[in-house]
């Protein structure tokens, strides 16, 4: 998750909106992005409106009929909200329960007591990496955001010093490590060995997340020194609460969706039979929607009731959790609409057509193609799928290890420089209370570091194995 991956996999096919030539299409892409950036930075227009106008401008510059541009935008917006909108809402409810019950206070107080000072960024990257292993990027964000913001606020840490390591842990897992959809699709496309790819992926991921997380966060904190946004920080539970949930039960509640989704991934690998009853059961209970819904329902008892909440208090907590995320949902949805407009205009195919004539080593070619498609479409999953399909024939002449490295090269390239056409860009911007420039200097640069470092490590490994 794009970063927003799930909505593209679920979206219905949309008729291409234009057959413009490569030159015109390239100009249209640049013009559409420029319109969005200008409207937000110069005219201070709300990001939702800017993304909507930018999408229509892209279609116009590409020579597309306006009705088809509108269809592409609305289809992308709808599939994005359908894919992650409910997840964001459920995550917000769980976060509010966590905060109001005192559970978040318990986690923050325990973390601050156990891992203060210089160890805190390392603790955050470890937590994010573990939680991010089976999760879509967006789900990981909504689960981690309350903890990240509260640790930064109460521990008096720079938001970037705490937030960047958490984001790096989630992003590296998303792009490089199965069972995330991108790596799994690439493994299938090139015929790689899943176990070897997982092992090599972890080998590449560890130094990558260290450099892009705790190390880079030192510089990010200097470039962008912003406090945790008050509107997104759950207020500290009233000191009048007679009791609050214990640390263990609180962590178990947060980890419930992680465990369910990880169990689904393991069953999919071990059973590998969509008709088998066990796999069918875990496909349901391990889906992000059911896993998060289960956590919310369980949380009403393990968090809310444990803190002495009445039914009315629980209802009020749920109601108050949804208002702050309305703007985020619209912005993320519009980002998905802009992305779909790019895809339907033929940008991904344009990149593939141009890249066919490149004469460079296969691993570097795979990385560059994924980078180009990522920059053009904003979707890590689209970049992974397209690049894997293009370079798959090259895998026939590779060793088993190099085929696995080919998957990792594609995954690394798919994370390069997230910007305004990535719904994940807007998700991070809104949750962390940043402006566009600050998001680019922190989130976008972090993504680029992950891509370059991971790509470089893959090339180095190819020389020794």
Secondary structure, 3 states (H helix, E strand, C coil): CCCCCHHHHHCCCCCCCCCCCHHHHHHHHHHHHHHHHHHHHCCCCCHHHHHHHHHHHHHHHCCCCHHHHHHHHHHHHHHHHHHHHHHHHHHHHHHHHHHHCCHHHHHHHHHHHHCCCCHHHHHHHHHHHHHHCCCCHHHHHHHHHHHHHHHHHHCCCCHHHHHHHHHHHHHHHHHHCCCCHHHHHHHHHHCCCHHHHHHHHHHHHHHHHHHHHHHHHHHHHHHCCCCCCHHHCCCCCCCCCCCCCCHHHHHHHHHHHHHHHHHHHHHHHHHCCCCCHHHHHHHHHCCHHHHHHHHHHHHHHHHHHHHCCCHHHHHHHHHHHHHCCHHHHHHHHHHHHHHHHHHHCCHHHHHHHHHCCCCCCHHHHHHHHHHHHHHHHCCHHHHHHHHHHHHHHHHHHCCHHHHHHHHHHHHHHCCCCCCCCCHHHHHHHHHHCCCHHHHHHHHHHHHHHHHHHHHHHHHHHHHHC
